[in-house]
Amino acid sequence: MALPDPFGLAAGFALVLVALILGFLILTTYNDVVALRNRIDTAWSNIDVALKQRHDQLPALVDAVRGALAFERGTLENVARLRAAYQPQAPIPDQAATSEATSAAVRSLFAVVENYPELRSTSNVLELQAGIERLEDTIAARRELYNDQVFRYNTRIGQVPGVIVASLFGWTIRPFFRTEPGEAGIVPTSLG
């Protein structure tokens, strides 16, 4: 009777061990990436809620100041145009560009309102302005969280073993919510 080859047995054991380690790495990487994707989706949903809230509040602010700002029609039209450009189903870079342009237009509108003492003393305008300012702060904070999650995800799928797992499942990098006006054809107009 022949004795088992100790080198063959050790090589077989080593192969099984390597396969188990690789399987474990792939499984943990897969789970990590899925968790990051879910965090990105949650963060984006939170941004989307704030963008929709701002979108819903802008007409009330424009209506509240329309009569007093008859000479600032361009500013009001710009806010209305950018509000109409909001498309929640658009790609994230397009929504980011629209969001930043809308924020710039709202800041311009607030600057104009500051020049009209009768508007600054109107409680309705002050409440609307405060509400939109809170939403702008919320959008900025949520954008930061979203971009942090996207950074983590993009880094994870760009490193070994994540790059291997990403190629197996067809995962690609996610876009950041950049805030550069002028993208997607949205350019805030100046006051005039």
Secondary structure, DSSP 4 states (H G I P E B T S, - for coil): -PPP-HHHHHHHHHHHHHHHHHHHHHHHHHHHHHHHHHHHHHHHHHHHHHHHHHHHHHHHHHHHHHTTTGGGHHHHHHHHHHHHH--TTS-HHHHHHHHHHHHHHHHHHHHHHHT-HHHHT-HHHHHHHHHHHHHHHHHHHHHHHHHHHHHHHHHHHHSTTHHHHHHHHT--PPPP----TTGGG--PPPP-
